[in-house]
Amino acid sequence: MEVATKEIEVRYAETDQMGVVYHANYLVWMEVGRTALIKQLGFNYAELEKEGIISPVLDIQVSYKKPLRYGETAKIDTWIEAYDGLKVIYGYEIYTGKGELAVIGQSTHVCVKKENFRPISIKRKYPDWHSAYEKAKKKEVV
């Protein structure tokens, strides 16, 4: 399983009145992690969009374990939890600067044509991406 790691310094604007990172900002950081993983695998999501293909979120799951605060550095680990040629489930762990688990999550995506939102097969349309995702995804435990 291939993991992309990205660090983000928590900005003041990302915190709420309690001084902790506002919960929705973790979703933005998950996107940063996804983009880093795609880049690490040798691809570019912006190029996919130029071809009229987008990858909307079908489902997202997030569990908050420990708060992050302004001035800390968050570390986002991202991997492919599952992939079947059509649907991708990304996994995430976000850590505090002290290495404590702050958030765990998953997001489910499918690639669609932008003009009509009809799903496309990554396996058929983008065989290089398919191959890279197959190699990088989390291995099933038997």
SELO-110495 format. One record per atom (N, C-alpha, C): residue number from 1; x, y, z. Coordinates in steps of 0.05 Angstrom, whole numbers, plus 5000, padded with zeros to 4 digits. Layout:
BEGIN
(NUM,(X,Y,Z)) ...
***
This chain:
BEGIN
(1,(5017,4976,5000)) (1,(5000,5000,5000)) (1,(5018,5025,5000)) (2,(5012,5043,4982)) (2,(5027,5068,4980)) (2,(5012,5090,4996)) (3,(5028,5105,5012)) (3,(5017,5126,5028)) (3,(5030,5153,5021)) (4,(5014,5173,5016)) (4,(5024,5200,5012)) (4,(5022,5215,5039)) (5,(5042,5230,5045)) (5,(5042,5246,5070)) (5,(5045,5276,5063)) (6,(5028,5292,5075)) (6,(5029,5321,5070)) (6,(5026,5335,5097)) (7,(5043,5355,5101)) (7,(5041,5371,5125)) (7,(5028,5398,5119)) (8,(5012,5407,5138)) (8,(4998,5433,5136)) (8,(5000,5447,5162)) (9,(5010,5472,5161)) (9,(5010,5489,5185)) (9,(4982,5499,5190)) (10,(4971,5496,5213)) (10,(4944,5505,5220)) (10,(4944,5535,5220)) (11,(4928,5547,5204)) (11,(4925,5576,5202)) (11,(4903,5586,5221)) (12,(4905,5610,5230)) (12,(4885,5621,5248)) (12,(4857,5620,5237)) (13,(4855,5626,5211)) (13,(4829,5626,5197)) (13,(4816,5599,5197)) (14,(4831,5578,5202)) (14,(4820,5550,5201)) (14,(4808,5542,5229)) (15,(4811,5560,5248)) (15,(4801,5553,5275)) (15,(4774,5566,5281)) (16,(4761,5554,5301)) (16,(4734,5565,5308)) (16,(4737,5581,5334)) (17,(4714,5588,5346)) (17,(4714,5605,5369)) (17,(4727,5591,5393)) (18,(4729,5565,5393)) (18,(4741,5550,5415)) (18,(4771,5548,5411)) (19,(4781,5558,5388)) (19,(4810,5557,5383)) (19,(4820,5532,5371)) (20,(4802,5515,5362)) (20,(4810,5489,5350)) (20,(4802,5490,5320)) (21,(4814,5472,5305)) (21,(4808,5472,5276)) (21,(4778,5465,5272)) (22,(4765,5482,5257)) (22,(4737,5478,5250)) (22,(4733,5452,5235)) (23,(4713,5436,5242)) (23,(4711,5409,5232)) (23,(4711,5406,5202)) (24,(4699,5425,5188)) (24,(4698,5423,5158)) (24,(4725,5427,5145)) (25,(4744,5440,5159)) (25,(4770,5443,5147)) (25,(4785,5417,5144)) (26,(4779,5397,5159)) (26,(4791,5371,5156)) (26,(4784,5359,5129)) (27,(4760,5365,5119)) (27,(4752,5356,5092)) (27,(4770,5368,5070)) (28,(4777,5394,5074)) (28,(4795,5408,5055)) (28,(4822,5394,5056)) (29,(4831,5388,5080)) (29,(4858,5375,5083)) (29,(4858,5347,5071)) (30,(4835,5334,5072)) (30,(4833,5307,5060)) (30,(4836,5310,5029)) (31,(4825,5331,5018)) (31,(4828,5336,4989)) (31,(4858,5342,4983)) (32,(4871,5357,5000)) (32,(4900,5362,4997)) (32,(4915,5335,4997)) (33,(4908,5318,5015)) (33,(4920,5291,5016)) (33,(4915,5275,4991)) (34,(4890,5275,4981)) (34,(4883,5261,4956)) (34,(4899,5270,4933)) (35,(4901,5297,4930)) (35,(4916,5309,4908)) (35,(4945,5301,4910)) (36,(4956,5301,4934)) (36,(4984,5293,4938)) (36,(4989,5264,4930)) (37,(4970,5247,4937)) (37,(4973,5218,4930)) (37,(4971,5215,4900)) (38,(4953,5228,4887)) (38,(4950,5226,4858)) (38,(4976,5236,4845)) (39,(4987,5258,4854)) (39,(5012,5268,4844)) (39,(5035,5249,4848)) (40,(5036,5237,4872)) (40,(5057,5218,4879)) (40,(5056,5194,4861)) (41,(5032,5186,4852)) (41,(5029,5164,4834)) (41,(5035,5171,4805)) (42,(5041,5197,4800)) (42,(5050,5206,4774)) (42,(5028,5218,4756)) (43,(5006,5226,4769)) (43,(4983,5236,4753)) (43,(4976,5264,4763)) (44,(4957,5277,4748)) (44,(4950,5305,4755)) (44,(4920,5307,4751)) (45,(4906,5312,4774)) (45,(4877,5314,4773)) (45,(4867,5337,4756)) (46,(4882,5359,4756)) (46,(4874,5382,4739)) (46,(4873,5374,4709)) (47,(4891,5357,4701)) (47,(4892,5348,4673)) (47,(4867,5332,4667)) (48,(4858,5315,4686)) (48,(4834,5299,4683)) (48,(4810,5318,4679)) (49,(4808,5339,4694)) (49,(4786,5358,4692)) (49,(4787,5372,4665)) (50,(4810,5378,4654)) (50,(4812,5390,4628)) (50,(4801,5372,4606)) (51,(4800,5346,4611)) (51,(4789,5327,4592)) (51,(4759,5323,4597)) (52,(4747,5339,4615)) (52,(4719,5337,4620)) (52,(4711,5315,4640)) (53,(4730,5305,4656)) (53,(4724,5284,4675)) (53,(4728,5296,4703)) (54,(4709,5292,4720)) (54,(4710,5301,4748)) (54,(4706,5277,4766)) (55,(4713,5280,4792)) (55,(4711,5258,4811)) (55,(4696,5267,4836)) (56,(4669,5268,4835)) (56,(4654,5277,4859)) (56,(4655,5258,4882)) (57,(4651,5269,4906)) (57,(4649,5253,4930)) (57,(4622,5240,4931)) (58,(4621,5213,4934)) (58,(4596,5199,4938)) (58,(4589,5196,4967)) (59,(4610,5193,4983)) (59,(4605,5188,5012)) (59,(4631,5197,5027)) (60,(4627,5207,5051)) (60,(4650,5214,5067)) (60,(4644,5207,5096)) (61,(4664,5196,5109)) (61,(4662,5188,5137)) (61,(4686,5200,5152)) (62,(4680,5213,5174)) (62,(4702,5226,5190)) (62,(4697,5222,5219)) (63,(4718,5214,5234)) (63,(4716,5211,5263)) (63,(4738,5229,5275)) (64,(4729,5246,5293)) (64,(4747,5266,5305)) (64,(4756,5254,5332)) (65,(4783,5253,5336)) (65,(4794,5240,5359)) (65,(4807,5260,5378)) (66,(4821,5280,5367)) (66,(4836,5299,5383)) (66,(4837,5326,5367)) (67,(4834,5348,5381)) (67,(4834,5374,5366)) (67,(4862,5383,5358)) (68,(4863,5397,5336)) (68,(4887,5411,5328)) (68,(4882,5441,5332)) (69,(4903,5456,5338)) (69,(4900,5484,5344)) (69,(4918,5501,5326)) (70,(4912,5527,5325)) (70,(4928,5546,5311)) (70,(4957,5544,5320)) (71,(4976,5544,5300)) (71,(5004,5543,5307)) (71,(5015,5515,5306)) (72,(4998,5495,5306)) (72,(5007,5467,5304)) (72,(5011,5459,5275)) (73,(5024,5437,5270)) (73,(5027,5427,5244)) (73,(5012,5400,5242)) (74,(4994,5399,5223)) (74,(4979,5374,5218)) (74,(4994,5357,5198)) (75,(4994,5331,5201)) (75,(5005,5312,5182)) (75,(4983,5295,5171)) (76,(4979,5295,5145)) (76,(4958,5280,5133)) (76,(4969,5256,5117)) (77,(4962,5232,5125)) (77,(4969,5208,5110)) (77,(4945,5200,5094)) (78,(4949,5194,5068)) (78,(4927,5187,5050)) (78,(4936,5162,5034)) (79,(4917,5144,5030)) (79,(4922,5120,5015)) (79,(4896,5111,5001)) (80,(4898,5091,4984)) (80,(4875,5080,4970)) (80,(4866,5056,4987)) (81,(4844,5059,5000)) (81,(4833,5038,5017)) (81,(4821,5015,5000)) (82,(4807,5023,4979)) (82,(4795,5003,4961)) (82,(4791,5015,4933)) (83,(4793,4998,4913)) (83,(4790,5008,4885)) (83,(4781,4984,4869)) (84,(4761,4988,4851)) (84,(4750,4966,4835)) (84,(4749,4972,4805)) (85,(4763,4993,4796)) (85,(4762,5000,4768)) (85,(4742,5022,4762)) (86,(4724,5026,4780)) (86,(4703,5047,4777)) (86,(4703,5066,4801)) (87,(4701,5054,4825)) (87,(4698,5069,4850)) (87,(4725,5068,4865)) (88,(4732,5091,4877)) (88,(4756,5092,4894)) (88,(4748,5101,4922)) (89,(4759,5087,4942)) (89,(4755,5095,4970)) (89,(4783,5102,4980)) (90,(4786,5128,4987)) (90,(4811,5137,4999)) (90,(4809,5136,5029)) (91,(4831,5129,5042)) (91,(4833,5129,5071)) (91,(4851,5152,5080)) (92,(4845,5163,5104)) (92,(4860,5185,5115)) (92,(4865,5182,5145)) (93,(4888,5191,5153)) (93,(4894,5194,5181)) (93,(4908,5221,5183)) (94,(4898,5238,5202)) (94,(4910,5264,5206)) (94,(4921,5264,5235)) (95,(4946,5272,5237)) (95,(4960,5272,5263)) (95,(4967,5300,5272)) (96,(4969,5303,5298)) (96,(4979,5328,5310)) (96,(5009,5329,5306)) (97,(5021,5352,5312)) (97,(5050,5355,5310)) (97,(5065,5336,5329)) (98,(5051,5327,5350)) (98,(5063,5308,5370)) (98,(5059,5279,5361)) (99,(5047,5275,5338)) (99,(5043,5248,5328)) (99,(5018,5234,5339)) (100,(5000,5249,5351)) (100,(4976,5238,5362)) (100,(4954,5238,5340)) (101,(4939,5216,5338)) (101,(4918,5214,5318)) (101,(4895,5234,5325)) (102,(4890,5252,5306)) (102,(4869,5272,5309)) (102,(4844,5265,5295)) (103,(4846,5254,5270)) (103,(4823,5248,5253)) (103,(4828,5223,5237)) (104,(4807,5207,5234)) (104,(4808,5185,5214)) (104,(4785,5189,5196)) (105,(4788,5181,5171)) (105,(4767,5185,5152)) (105,(4770,5169,5127)) (106,(4748,5169,5111)) (106,(4747,5156,5085)) (106,(4729,5173,5067)) (107,(4736,5174,5042)) (107,(4718,5186,5022)) (107,(4716,5168,4998)) (108,(4692,5166,4987)) (108,(4686,5149,4964)) (108,(4681,5167,4940)) (109,(4694,5160,4918)) (109,(4692,5176,4893)) (109,(4688,5158,4869)) (110,(4676,5170,4849)) (110,(4674,5157,4823)) (110,(4680,5178,4802)) (111,(4692,5171,4780)) (111,(4697,5190,4758)) (111,(4672,5191,4740)) (112,(4665,5216,4733)) (112,(4641,5220,4715)) (112,(4648,5240,4694)) (113,(4633,5240,4672)) (113,(4635,5260,4652)) (113,(4622,5285,4663)) (114,(4636,5307,4661)) (114,(4627,5333,4672)) (114,(4600,5342,4660)) (115,(4596,5338,4634)) (115,(4572,5349,4621)) (115,(4546,5334,4629)) (116,(4548,5308,4637)) (116,(4524,5294,4643)) (116,(4525,5277,4668)) (117,(4547,5277,4682)) (117,(4551,5262,4707)) (117,(4548,5232,4704)) (118,(4552,5222,4680)) (118,(4552,5193,4675)) (118,(4578,5181,4683)) (119,(4578,5160,4699)) (119,(4603,5147,4708)) (119,(4619,5137,4685)) (120,(4645,5137,4688)) (120,(4663,5125,4669)) (120,(4680,5104,4683)) (121,(4689,5085,4668)) (121,(4707,5064,4678)) (121,(4736,5074,4677)) (122,(4748,5078,4700)) (122,(4776,5086,4700)) (122,(4793,5064,4687)) (123,(4785,5039,4692)) (123,(4800,5016,4681)) (123,(4801,5018,4650)) (124,(4779,5025,4638)) (124,(4778,5026,4608)) (124,(4789,5052,4597)) (125,(4781,5074,4608)) (125,(4789,5100,4597)) (125,(4817,5109,4604)) (126,(4827,5101,4627)) (126,(4853,5109,4637)) (126,(4868,5085,4647)) (127,(4878,5067,4630)) (127,(4891,5043,4639)) (127,(4916,5048,4656)) (128,(4930,5070,4651)) (128,(4954,5076,4667)) (128,(4946,5082,4696)) (129,(4925,5098,4699)) (129,(4915,5104,4726)) (129,(4905,5078,4740)) (130,(4891,5063,4725)) (130,(4880,5037,4735)) (130,(4903,5020,4746)) (131,(4924,5017,4730)) (131,(4947,5001,4738)) (131,(4960,5012,4763)) (132,(4964,5038,4764)) (132,(4977,5051,4787)) (132,(4960,5047,4812)) (133,(4933,5050,4809)) (133,(4916,5047,4832)) (133,(4915,5018,4842)) (134,(4916,4999,4823)) (134,(4916,4971,4831)) (134,(4942,4965,4847)) (135,(4964,4976,4839)) (135,(4990,4971,4853)) (135,(4991,4985,4879)) (136,(4979,5009,4881)) (136,(4981,5026,4905)) (136,(4961,5020,4927)) (137,(4938,5007,4919)) (137,(4916,5004,4938)) (137,(4924,4985,4961)) (138,(4909,4988,4983)) (138,(4912,4971,5006)) (138,(4907,4942,4998)) (139,(4924,4925,5006)) (139,(4921,4896,5000)) (139,(4901,4883,5018)) (140,(4884,4866,5007)) (140,(4864,4852,5022)) (140,(4877,4831,5040)) (141,(4868,4829,5064)) (141,(4878,4809,5083)) (141,(4860,4784,5079)) (142,(4873,4762,5074)) (142,(4858,4737,5069)) (142,(4859,4720,5094)) 
***
